[in-house]
Amino acid sequence: MKAWRLLFAMSFLLLSGCLVTLNDPIPANEAAPIPLLGDWTRRNEWGEQQYLEVSRAGSNVYKAVTYVNSPDDIDSLREYGFTVAHHGDRWYISVGLPKSLGANFALAGFELTKDNELVLYNIDVDRIHQEMEEGALQGRRFETPEGDGALLTSPLERVFDYLDDPANADVFIEAARFQRSGQ
């Protein structure tokens, strides 16, 4: 399983295949926290400088542009639309995926730390598979060239209730940690 490389890189990132997904995006009912907007940077697992630019794309809809080393590097340039929700003590994000990854919406978490970092979290797909087998969540497995994913079909409120339960805090896996550009 690859790490979410380029988010959702917001390591939108997300796009490595071993994903927890939804049929529909998180509804665009909520605004993202203002500090999320702007320019972020990190050094990825391969030692490359990775950049993330987050901006508004409409009413409660956002855009993430990612690239490695330089915005002139067309091969690394990616753009992702996303929506957010604040539920319980957590922020969630849903990102539209390409057809090769099921054309659904990846679900992930994020936080803005006191140290002015943006931390992105994947949801442990193996744990979600287990929860589906035990009946705690409904959904199905799907395959991509990069690995198995999970398509959740439980109502979104049920998914949030599960994710918000402190007993399930270990389902979140840090995918990427960005610092504000220029700091």
N, C-alpha and C positions, 0 to 999 in steps of 0.2 A: 504494500500500500504506500503510495507516495504521500508526502505532506502537501497540504494545499499550497501550491507554489505561488501563483501570481494572484482576491476576494475580490471575492469574495473573492493576481496575487492578492483584494483586501484580505492577500495571499490567497483579492477577492479571488483569489487564493484558491479558494474553495475548489477550484475546478480540477481536482485530481481524480475524481471518480468514486472514492470511498466516502460517500456522502449520505447524510440524512436529508430527505427531500419531502416536499409537500406538493400536492396537485396544483394548489393556488398560492399566490404570494400572500404574505402577511398584508392585510388590508392597509391602505394608505390613510389610516385614521389618526396617525400620530406623527408629530414632528420629531426629527432626530435632535439630540442635544447639540446646541450651537458649537461646543468645542470639538465635535466630530468633524466639522467642516474645515477644510484647509489642506495643507500639504504635510505629508508624513514621509518618513524614510526609515529604512532598516538595511542591515547587511544580511542577505539570505544565507541559507545553508551552504551555498556554493561560493560564498565570499563576494558575491556581486552586490552592488548598491542597488536597492530596489526602492522605487518611489510610488507613492499613492497620493492622488489628488481627489478629495471628496468635495462635491458641490451639489447644490440643489438642481434638480431637473424638472421640477414642477411642484405642485402642492403636495407636500409630504412624500415626494418621490425624489430619490437622490441618484447621483452618478459617481462611480469610482473609476478613475483612469489610473492604470498601473503601467509601469515600464521599468526596465533594468538599465542602469548606467546613464542613459540619455533619452530624452523624448524623441530624438531623431532615430532611435533604434526601432524602426517600424516593426521588426519581427517580434519584439517583446511588448509592444504597445497593445493594451487591452482596455476595453471599456465595459462596465457592468452597471446596469440599473438595479436599484434595490429599494426596499421599504424597511421600516423598523417598527418595533413595538417594545414598550417598556411594560413588563409584566412581573409582578412581585418585586424582587430586588434585582432583576436582571434586564439587560437589553438584548433583544433578538434582532436578527436581520434575515431577510429572505432575498435571494439573488436568482434571477432568471438564468437557467442553464441552456447550453446549446443542445441540439437534437442528439448529438453523439453521447450525451450524458443524461438522456431521458426527457429533455425539454420541460422539466418540472422546475421547482424552486428550491434551491439549497437553503437549509435552515442552519443558522450558526448563532453564536453569542458574541458579544463584545463588551468591553468596559473601557472607560477612560480613567486612568489612574491619577492619583494625587501628584505623581511625578511627571505628569503631562505625556503619558504614553497611551497609545491605543493598542489594546490587547484583543486579538481575535481568537475565538475558540471554535473548534470543530466539536461536533457531538459524536461520541464514540459509537460508530456504526455497529460494531459487534455487540455492544451492550443493548442497543436498540433492537437488533435481531433477536437477542435473548428475551427482551421484554415482549416482543411480538409473539414469540413462541409460547410464552407463559400467559399471554392474554392481557397483559397490562396496557398494551397499545395495539391498535390494529394497523395493518399495513402489509406490504409484500417486499420481498427481495427483488433487486434487479441487478443486472451485470453491465459493466462498462469495460472497455479495454484496460482501465486502470484498477479495477477491483469491484467487489460487491458494494451495492448501496442499499438503502432502505427507503421506500416510499411510504410515508405515514398517511393513513386514511382516517385515523381517529379525528374527531372534531378538534379544531385548533385550541379551544379552551382546555380540552383534556390533555393535549400535548403540553401546553404551558403549565398546567397543574402538575404533570409528571416532572417536567424540567425544573419547576420552582421548588419542588419538595427537597428540603435540605438533605434527605437521605440519598438523593440522586445527584448530589453536587459533583461526584467523581465522574459523571458522564461527559463533562466538559474537558476537552484536551486543548491546551494552548497550541495554536497553529502559527501565530506570528505576533511579534511585538514591535510596534513602530514608535519612533520618537518624532516629535514635531520638527519639521524641517527648519534648519538654521539654529538649532539649539544644541 
